[in-house]
Amino acid sequence: MMSRFAGWSGIDRAVFQDHPTPMWIYDPHSLRFLDVNGAAVAVYGYSKNEFLAATIDRLAALDSLTANGQNSVVHLTKAGRSIHVELRVNAIQYRGSQAMLAVARDVGEAIETRERLAASEASLALVQQLAHVGTFSFDTRTGRRHWSEEIYRILGMEPDTPALLEGFWSFADTADADRVRSEVLRARFEGRAYSIDYRITRADGSTRTVNERGHFQYDEHGDWFFLSGTLQDITERERAQSEIRHLAYHDSLTDLLNRAGLTARMESHLDLVSTRLTGVVLFDLDRFKTINDTLGHRAGDEVLISVAQRLSQRLSGNEIVARTGGDEFVCVIPECNDRAQILMRADQLLQAFRTPFIVGNYPYTISASAGISIAPFDGTEADELLRCSDVAMYQSKTEGRNRASFFSEALQKVAHRRFDLERGLRRGLDKNEFAMHYQPIICAKTGCVQAVEALLRWHNNDLQPTPPGDFIEFAEETGVIEEIGDRVFETSFAQAKQWAQAGVPLRIWINVSAIQLHAALPGKVRALLDKYGINPASLGFELTESSFITASTETLQVIRELKSLGVRLALDDFGVKYSSLEYLQRLPIDTIKIDRVFVSGVSTNRINRAIIAAIVNIAHEMNFTVSAEGVETREDLETIRQLGCDNWQGFFFSTARPAGEIVGLMGAVEQAV
């Protein structure tokens, strides 16, 4: 085009003036504009006269002009707007003199496009780095191989290292290399995309886990010519997923398998064909709730961790141990020859409980009851075997705890009865089938009825009273005892108010389970005292010895709070179980109740007389009153009178009766004395 202007003909000037690209002619010495075209006037905003009165410096070019060359420069318009131009400058003859022709092509859009592309590539590189994803491609037609920067970072290689022709399987861990190569080749042959996870060994020798995804492109002959894809470092994701899987299948407290993990392992094992037997032994800690309720849950957790460690240490071969919930542990004993071998291993595992556990610096003996099911006799699925072991475990508890029992169909019937009992208890609460009866307690000094013990009776569907011994312990195991206990409190407090208003000075003694002896109990009692407006001294709580064995600070505080309310406290069934004299010094009790096993027949039992005499002497020295339960004959009454018991209770005076009968029979009871 420049040659057209060499002689500056009329045609050349027309081309110059009408050309859509800004042009101007200037003197190379003075740099003054000699002529400009219409496009320059339109783009830069100066009139033609303003151009001709100025030098090219007016455009404020940031780069110097070079004759017969080109520069990419930034010009300023009259309005102050910056424009990017590619400036081509050539020498011409203009009106007989040497001049310079400048052609300014706007390249701003192209530059912005390049800048956006560069920013996009930088952003993509940052995203790839953050996501640990690199891209790769290989073109068989050109031989060009490309790896993004993140690929090099993932592989631990220098960015100037040529991309390898054979792909990434050369970095694959020895155990994964053949699998990776086969999967990629198979995908190429089948004409599909691929995705594969594998481990790599980086240049520095460290290992990572990656995911490679690729896609092949094929020509019209079906031959592949282009491969593109991504390589992602998924090491952290795999580690997180592994931790999630571990949490899903392991107990958070003991790190043993949980029920889900155990079920998965058992199903995998049971799927294997075997002619030998597999024993499933379920251990349940005896009276573990007492530990939680009296020593606190932290102490309970310490015991569970210790149990897990002891059982784990006693495993052999491919045996499995799990904590399936609460205080239940399961051991799976595979490849056994007979029942005797399974029972022997169960007894060996029970030895884990023989050594006392240290709880809060105190040695604490904990036993366990075990139930055993056998595959394939009792089932071939994990849930079925665990259910059978659970049924057998309850049989061990029924037989006295601290032993192992095998599952049988007869036990299944017992389990159904237990289920019916729990359902009956809950139905009984809903339908008000529980009622309070009261048994008189006589004062030895006055011979008068001074108190009653509140005893729960359950009238089931057959309207036959069910004594507490048949359901209280089960209610404790199932947690129903809390709701039953609340009902007993409400009824007894209301009855105390009724008798007080009637002028009948009777104290009501209420039995409290160890499970109820928690931090919320004093608040419940305080609320009921306020609700019914009764004298706290007209109420007493009978607490069993199991409530106090190695009692925690929290438990002692609950007992002290109860005592501070003004109610009386009695230690029930003394002499039967633990009978520690040490805790008698720590407990703010008022009365010791001697169990009926020592009182019944005491008139003819010299040893029981000696035991009662000793208890009475110790109790009186400690300023406790003594109440004798189970007085059934005149002879027993006379004996305990001589031994110095302060209060008497038993069938000799009266059975437990409904509240409406108590006032009427008080005279008859007192006459019997």
Secondary structure, 3 states (H helix, E strand, C coil): CHHHHCCCCHHHHHHHHHCCCCEEEECCCCCEEEEECHHHHHHHCCCHHHHHCCEHHHHCCCCCCCCCEEEEEEEECCCCCEEEEEEEEEEEEECCEEEEEEEEEECHHHHHHHHHHHHHHHHHHHHHHHHCEEEEEEECCCCCEEECHHHHHHHCCCCCCCCCCCCCCCCECHHHHHHHHHHHHHHHHHCCCEEEEEEEECCCCCEEEEEEEEEEEECCCCCEEEEEEEEEECHHHHHHHHHHHHHHHECCCCCCECHHHHHHHHHHHHCCCCCCEEEEEEEEECCHHHHHHHHCHHHHHHHHHHHHHHHHHCCCCCCEEEEEECCEEEEEEEEECCHHHHHHHHHHHHHHHCCCEEECCEEECCCEEEEEEEECCCCCCHHHHHHHHHHHHHHHHHCCCCCEEECCHHHHHHHHHHHHHHHHHHHHHHCCCEEEEEEEEEECCCCCEEEEEEEEEEECCCCCEECHHHCHHHHHHHCCHHHHHHHHHHHHHHHHHHHHHCCCCCEEEEEECHHHCCCCHHHHHHHHHHHHCCCHHHEEEEEEHHHCCCCCHHHHHHHHHHHHCCCEEEEEEECCCCCCHHHHHHCCCCEEEECHHHHCCHHHCHHHHHHHHHHHHHHHHCCCEEEECCCCCHHHHHHHHHHCCCEECCCCCCCCEEHHHHHHHHHHHHHHC
